[in-house]
Each structure stands twice: as C-alpha cells, then as structure tokens.
C-alpha cells in the first residue's frame, strides 16, 4: 500500500488515500474524508512506484 496526499477538488483540504501499488493502472471513486464528496481517482504505478496521479470531481 502507498499513502498519497493531495488536495480535495471540492473543499480544497489536504487529504490522503491509501493506494494499492500492486495494480499498475486503476480508476475508482472514493469519498473525501472531510466533505464526503465523491472523487474519481486514477493512480498509475510502475514497479510499485507511483508515476502518475489524477483526480477529478464527478459532480452531483
């Protein structure tokens, strides 16, 4: 597992998520731990190292 810190696209608070580095490319939705809004998360790993990380709000 890999902990990554970033800013929520809704409330702009710094949050962290645990990412599974065993899956090279993944996309999933997880709620912000502060404002509870859904965030689409797309991390990319190579040799278990994070090489890309994108987030986007998915609106409601």
Biopython code that builds the backbone (N, CA, C, O; Angstrom):
import numpy as np
from Bio.PDB.StructureBuilder import StructureBuilder

atoms = [
    (1, "UNK", "N", (0.837, -1.182, 0.000)),
    (1, "UNK", "CA", (0.000, 0.000, 0.000)),
    (1, "UNK", "C", (0.880, 1.242, 0.000)),
    (1, "UNK", "O", (2.005, 1.235, 0.499)),
    (2, "UNK", "N", (0.344, 2.286, -0.563)),
    (2, "UNK", "CA", (1.083, 3.528, -0.749)),
    (2, "UNK", "C", (0.179, 4.685, -0.312)),
    (2, "UNK", "O", (-0.912, 4.846, -0.859)),
    (3, "UNK", "N", (0.611, 5.491, 0.660)),
    (3, "UNK", "CA", (-0.190, 6.631, 1.099)),
    (3, "UNK", "C", (0.176, 7.855, 0.271)),
    (3, "UNK", "O", (1.347, 8.213, 0.145)),
    (4, "UNK", "N", (-0.860, 8.495, -0.294)),
    (4, "UNK", "CA", (-0.639, 9.674, -1.139)),
    (4, "UNK", "C", (-1.481, 10.831, -0.625)),
    (4, "UNK", "O", (-2.674, 10.668, -0.367)),
    (5, "UNK", "N", (-0.862, 12.004, -0.476)),
    (5, "UNK", "CA", (-1.539, 13.204, -0.004)),
    (5, "UNK", "C", (-1.839, 14.116, -1.190)),
    (5, "UNK", "O", (-1.019, 14.253, -2.098)),
    (6, "UNK", "N", (-3.025, 14.743, -1.179)),
    (6, "UNK", "CA", (-3.413, 15.657, -2.249)),
    (6, "UNK", "C", (-4.537, 16.558, -1.751)),
    (6, "UNK", "O", (-5.047, 16.371, -0.646)),
    (7, "UNK", "N", (-4.914, 17.523, -2.558)),
    (7, "UNK", "CA", (-5.958, 18.480, -2.200)),
    (7, "UNK", "C", (-7.296, 18.059, -2.812)),
    (7, "UNK", "O", (-7.370, 17.760, -4.004)),
    (8, "UNK", "N", (-8.345, 18.036, -1.998)),
    (8, "UNK", "CA", (-9.683, 17.680, -2.478)),
    (8, "UNK", "C", (-10.143, 18.720, -3.498)),
    (8, "UNK", "O", (-9.988, 19.917, -3.256)),
    (9, "UNK", "N", (-10.705, 18.294, -4.634)),
    (9, "UNK", "CA", (-11.177, 19.248, -5.643)),
    (9, "UNK", "C", (-12.467, 19.977, -5.253)),
    (9, "UNK", "O", (-12.895, 20.890, -5.960)),
    (10, "UNK", "N", (-13.078, 19.590, -4.159)),
    (10, "UNK", "CA", (-14.313, 20.236, -3.694)),
    (10, "UNK", "C", (-14.034, 21.232, -2.567)),
    (10, "UNK", "O", (-14.361, 22.414, -2.678)),
    (11, "UNK", "N", (-13.425, 20.741, -1.477)),
    (11, "UNK", "CA", (-13.260, 21.572, -0.277)),
    (11, "UNK", "C", (-11.843, 22.127, -0.129)),
    (11, "UNK", "O", (-11.593, 22.950, 0.751)),
    (12, "UNK", "N", (-10.920, 21.688, -0.975)),
    (12, "UNK", "CA", (-9.518, 22.144, -1.012)),
    (12, "UNK", "C", (-8.705, 21.778, 0.226)),
    (12, "UNK", "O", (-7.605, 22.295, 0.424)),
    (13, "UNK", "N", (-9.244, 20.888, 1.058)),
    (13, "UNK", "CA", (-8.490, 20.413, 2.222)),
    (13, "UNK", "C", (-7.475, 19.371, 1.771)),
    (13, "UNK", "O", (-7.705, 18.647, 0.802)),
    (14, "UNK", "N", (-6.352, 19.301, 2.477)),
    (14, "UNK", "CA", (-5.363, 18.262, 2.213)),
    (14, "UNK", "C", (-5.870, 16.966, 2.817)),
    (14, "UNK", "O", (-6.185, 16.909, 4.006)),
    (15, "UNK", "N", (-5.949, 15.920, 1.994)),
    (15, "UNK", "CA", (-6.388, 14.608, 2.449)),
    (15, "UNK", "C", (-5.382, 13.564, 1.965)),
    (15, "UNK", "O", (-4.490, 13.868, 1.173)),
    (16, "UNK", "N", (-5.535, 12.352, 2.443)),
    (16, "UNK", "CA", (-4.675, 11.271, 1.978)),
    (16, "UNK", "C", (-5.524, 10.051, 1.662)),
    (16, "UNK", "O", (-6.611, 9.867, 2.210)),
    (17, "UNK", "N", (-5.005, 9.226, 0.769)),
    (17, "UNK", "CA", (-5.648, 7.964, 0.426)),
    (17, "UNK", "C", (-4.581, 6.883, 0.376)),
    (17, "UNK", "O", (-3.434, 7.140, 0.010)),
    (18, "UNK", "N", (-4.973, 5.677, 0.748)),
    (18, "UNK", "CA", (-4.096, 4.531, 0.595)),
    (18, "UNK", "C", (-4.333, 3.939, -0.782)),
    (18, "UNK", "O", (-5.465, 3.610, -1.136)),
    (19, "UNK", "N", (-3.271, 3.805, -1.554)),
    (19, "UNK", "CA", (-3.363, 3.299, -2.921)),
    (19, "UNK", "C", (-2.723, 1.921, -2.993)),
    (19, "UNK", "O", (-1.717, 1.663, -2.332)),
    (20, "UNK", "N", (-3.299, 1.048, -3.786)),
    (20, "UNK", "CA", (-2.784, -0.313, -3.966)),
    (20, "UNK", "C", (-1.770, -0.316, -5.107)),
    (20, "UNK", "O", (-2.147, -0.250, -6.277)),
    (21, "UNK", "N", (-0.507, -0.392, -4.772)),
    (21, "UNK", "CA", (0.560, -0.320, -5.781)),
    (21, "UNK", "C", (0.733, -1.624, -6.571)),
    (21, "UNK", "O", (1.555, -1.678, -7.486)),
    (22, "UNK", "N", (-0.026, -2.672, -6.233)),
    (22, "UNK", "CA", (0.098, -3.936, -6.965)),
    (22, "UNK", "C", (-0.685, -3.931, -8.278)),
    (22, "UNK", "O", (-0.547, -4.850, -9.085)),
    (23, "UNK", "N", (-1.508, -2.897, -8.496)),
    (23, "UNK", "CA", (-2.299, -2.778, -9.726)),
    (23, "UNK", "C", (-1.752, -1.587, -10.505)),
    (23, "UNK", "O", (-1.898, -0.451, -10.051)),
    (24, "UNK", "N", (-1.124, -1.808, -11.668)),
    (24, "UNK", "CA", (-0.450, -0.724, -12.391)),
    (24, "UNK", "C", (-1.330, 0.463, -12.776)),
    (24, "UNK", "O", (-0.908, 1.608, -12.614)),
    (25, "UNK", "N", (-2.528, 0.224, -13.276)),
    (25, "UNK", "CA", (-3.423, 1.305, -13.680)),
    (25, "UNK", "C", (-4.815, 0.994, -13.152)),
    (25, "UNK", "O", (-5.345, -0.095, -13.374)),
    (26, "UNK", "N", (-5.399, 1.953, -12.455)),
    (26, "UNK", "CA", (-6.711, 1.735, -11.872)),
    (26, "UNK", "C", (-7.483, 3.045, -11.832)),
    (26, "UNK", "O", (-6.889, 4.122, -11.792)),
    (27, "UNK", "N", (-8.787, 2.951, -11.844)),
    (27, "UNK", "CA", (-9.667, 4.107, -11.690)),
    (27, "UNK", "C", (-10.813, 3.677, -10.790)),
    (27, "UNK", "O", (-11.436, 2.638, -11.009)),
    (28, "UNK", "N", (-11.080, 4.480, -9.784)),
    (28, "UNK", "CA", (-12.174, 4.179, -8.868)),
    (28, "UNK", "C", (-12.667, 5.468, -8.230)),
    (28, "UNK", "O", (-12.047, 6.519, -8.394)),
    (29, "UNK", "N", (-13.768, 5.397, -7.509)),
    (29, "UNK", "CA", (-14.346, 6.560, -6.836)),
    (29, "UNK", "C", (-14.238, 6.349, -5.331)),
    (29, "UNK", "O", (-14.576, 5.287, -4.808)),
    (30, "UNK", "N", (-13.760, 7.385, -4.652)),
    (30, "UNK", "CA", (-13.659, 7.361, -3.197)),
    (30, "UNK", "C", (-14.122, 8.713, -2.667)),
    (30, "UNK", "O", (-13.850, 9.746, -3.279)),
    (31, "UNK", "N", (-14.817, 8.712, -1.538)),
    (31, "UNK", "CA", (-15.314, 9.959, -0.955)),
    (31, "UNK", "C", (-14.210, 10.685, -0.190)),
    (31, "UNK", "O", (-13.355, 10.062, 0.439)),
    (32, "UNK", "N", (-14.246, 12.016, -0.258)),
    (32, "UNK", "CA", (-13.331, 12.852, 0.522)),
    (32, "UNK", "C", (-13.590, 12.592, 2.000)),
    (32, "UNK", "O", (-14.744, 12.532, 2.423)),
    (33, "UNK", "N", (-12.538, 12.439, 2.788)),
    (33, "UNK", "CA", (-12.684, 12.177, 4.219)),
    (33, "UNK", "C", (-13.136, 13.414, 4.997)),
    (33, "UNK", "O", (-13.515, 13.299, 6.162)),
    (34, "UNK", "N", (-13.102, 14.595, 4.373)),
    (34, "UNK", "CA", (-13.515, 15.834, 5.039)),
    (34, "UNK", "C", (-14.940, 16.223, 4.639)),
    (34, "UNK", "O", (-15.800, 16.380, 5.505)),
    (35, "UNK", "N", (-15.201, 16.381, 3.325)),
    (35, "UNK", "CA", (-16.505, 16.880, 2.870)),
    (35, "UNK", "C", (-17.426, 15.782, 2.332)),
    (35, "UNK", "O", (-18.592, 16.051, 2.043)),
    (36, "UNK", "N", (-16.929, 14.560, 2.193)),
    (36, "UNK", "CA", (-17.710, 13.386, 1.766)),
    (36, "UNK", "C", (-18.160, 13.417, 0.305)),
    (36, "UNK", "O", (-18.993, 12.599, -0.085)),
    (37, "UNK", "N", (-17.645, 14.321, -0.505)),
    (37, "UNK", "CA", (-17.985, 14.343, -1.927)),
    (37, "UNK", "C", (-17.180, 13.280, -2.674)),
    (37, "UNK", "O", (-16.056, 12.971, -2.276)),
    (38, "UNK", "N", (-17.738, 12.711, -3.757)),
    (38, "UNK", "CA", (-17.061, 11.649, -4.499)),
    (38, "UNK", "C", (-15.948, 12.191, -5.402)),
    (38, "UNK", "O", (-16.127, 13.187, -6.103)),
    (39, "UNK", "N", (-14.810, 11.523, -5.368)),
    (39, "UNK", "CA", (-13.646, 11.899, -6.175)),
    (39, "UNK", "C", (-13.252, 10.700, -7.025)),
    (39, "UNK", "O", (-13.082, 9.597, -6.506)),
    (40, "UNK", "N", (-13.107, 10.911, -8.334)),
    (40, "UNK", "CA", (-12.591, 9.858, -9.206)),
    (40, "UNK", "C", (-11.067, 9.892, -9.119)),
    (40, "UNK", "O", (-10.442, 10.922, -9.374)),
    (41, "UNK", "N", (-10.487, 8.767, -8.758)),
    (41, "UNK", "CA", (-9.054, 8.655, -8.521)),
    (41, "UNK", "C", (-8.442, 7.727, -9.566)),
    (41, "UNK", "O", (-8.932, 6.618, -9.779)),
    (42, "UNK", "N", (-7.368, 8.182, -10.220)),
    (42, "UNK", "CA", (-6.679, 7.358, -11.215)),
    (42, "UNK", "C", (-5.174, 7.386, -10.931)),
    (42, "UNK", "O", (-4.467, 8.262, -11.429)),
    (43, "UNK", "N", (-4.681, 6.430, -10.134)),
    (43, "UNK", "CA", (-3.240, 6.332, -9.925)),
    (43, "UNK", "C", (-2.606, 5.384, -10.948)),
    (43, "UNK", "O", (-3.244, 4.441, -11.414)),
    (44, "UNK", "N", (-1.340, 5.650, -11.288)),
    (44, "UNK", "CA", (-0.574, 4.784, -12.184)),
    (44, "UNK", "C", (0.738, 4.421, -11.490)),
    (44, "UNK", "O", (1.441, 5.279, -10.956)),
    (45, "UNK", "N", (1.043, 3.133, -11.516)),
    (45, "UNK", "CA", (2.252, 2.622, -10.874)),
    (45, "UNK", "C", (3.131, 1.905, -11.889)),
    (45, "UNK", "O", (2.641, 1.309, -12.849)),
    (46, "UNK", "N", (4.416, 1.972, -11.662)),
    (46, "UNK", "CA", (5.385, 1.195, -12.429)),
    (46, "UNK", "C", (6.401, 0.666, -11.440)),
    (46, "UNK", "O", (7.021, 1.439, -10.710)),
    (47, "UNK", "N", (6.576, -0.640, -11.411)),
    (47, "UNK", "CA", (7.476, -1.296, -10.455)),
    (47, "UNK", "C", (7.147, -0.850, -9.027)),
    (47, "UNK", "O", (8.040, -0.547, -8.235)),
    (48, "UNK", "N", (5.855, -0.818, -8.719)),
    (48, "UNK", "CA", (5.336, -0.426, -7.402)),
    (48, "UNK", "C", (5.633, 1.014, -6.995)),
    (48, "UNK", "O", (5.469, 1.373, -5.829)),
    (49, "UNK", "N", (6.069, 1.842, -7.945)),
    (49, "UNK", "CA", (6.311, 3.260, -7.684)),
    (49, "UNK", "C", (5.229, 4.090, -8.364)),
    (49, "UNK", "O", (4.882, 3.835, -9.517)),
    (50, "UNK", "N", (4.696, 5.077, -7.660)),
    (50, "UNK", "CA", (3.670, 5.944, -8.209)),
    (50, "UNK", "C", (4.287, 6.839, -9.274)),
    (50, "UNK", "O", (5.199, 7.614, -8.985)),
    (51, "UNK", "N", (3.787, 6.736, -10.516)),
    (51, "UNK", "CA", (4.335, 7.554, -11.608)),
    (51, "UNK", "C", (3.312, 8.556, -12.137)),
    (51, "UNK", "O", (3.657, 9.441, -12.920)),
    (52, "UNK", "N", (2.056, 8.419, -11.713)),
    (52, "UNK", "CA", (1.023, 9.362, -12.130)),
    (52, "UNK", "C", (-0.146, 9.295, -11.177)),
    (52, "UNK", "O", (-0.465, 8.240, -10.630)),
    (53, "UNK", "N", (-0.790, 10.454, -10.983)),
    (53, "UNK", "CA", (-1.929, 10.500, -10.087)),
    (53, "UNK", "C", (-2.857, 11.607, -10.556)),
    (53, "UNK", "O", (-2.471, 12.776, -10.600)),
    (54, "UNK", "N", (-4.082, 11.235, -10.907)),
    (54, "UNK", "CA", (-5.071, 12.209, -11.350)),
    (54, "UNK", "C", (-6.328, 12.069, -10.508)),
    (54, "UNK", "O", (-6.721, 10.964, -10.134)),
    (55, "UNK", "N", (-6.945, 13.192, -10.217)),
    (55, "UNK", "CA", (-8.229, 13.198, -9.542)),
    (55, "UNK", "C", (-9.168, 14.114, -10.307)),
    (55, "UNK", "O", (-8.733, 15.023, -11.014)),
    (56, "UNK", "N", (-10.458, 13.862, -10.156)),
    (56, "UNK", "CA", (-11.419, 14.794, -10.730)),
    (56, "UNK", "C", (-12.711, 14.670, -9.953)),
    (56, "UNK", "O", (-13.097, 13.592, -9.502)),
    (57, "UNK", "N", (-13.371, 15.821, -9.812)),
    (57, "UNK", "CA", (-14.681, 15.768, -9.167)),
    (57, "UNK", "C", (-15.654, 15.199, -10.184)),
    (57, "UNK", "O", (-15.545, 15.470, -11.379)),
    (58, "UNK", "N", (-16.587, 14.422, -9.713)),
    (58, "UNK", "CA", (-17.530, 13.789, -10.630)),
    (58, "UNK", "C", (-18.913, 14.414, -10.524)),
    (58, "UNK", "O", (-19.884, 13.890, -11.071)),
    (59, "UNK", "N", (-18.998, 15.554, -9.807)),
    (59, "UNK", "CA", (-20.247, 16.293, -9.741)),
    (59, "UNK", "C", (-21.402, 15.495, -9.176)),
    (59, "UNK", "O", (-21.340, 14.274, -9.034)),
    (60, "UNK", "N", (-22.434, 16.209, -8.866)),
    (60, "UNK", "CA", (-23.603, 15.517, -8.327)),
    (60, "UNK", "C", (-24.842, 16.065, -8.954)),
    (60, "UNK", "O", (-25.944, 15.617, -8.638)),
]
sb = StructureBuilder()
sb.init_structure("model")
sb.init_model(0)
sb.init_chain("A")
sb.init_seg("    ")
for serial, (resi, resn, name, xyz) in enumerate(atoms, 1):
    if name == "N":
        sb.init_residue(resn, " ", resi, " ")
    sb.init_atom(name, np.array(xyz, "f"), 0.0, 1.0, " ", f" {name:<3s}", serial, name[0])
structure = sb.get_structure()
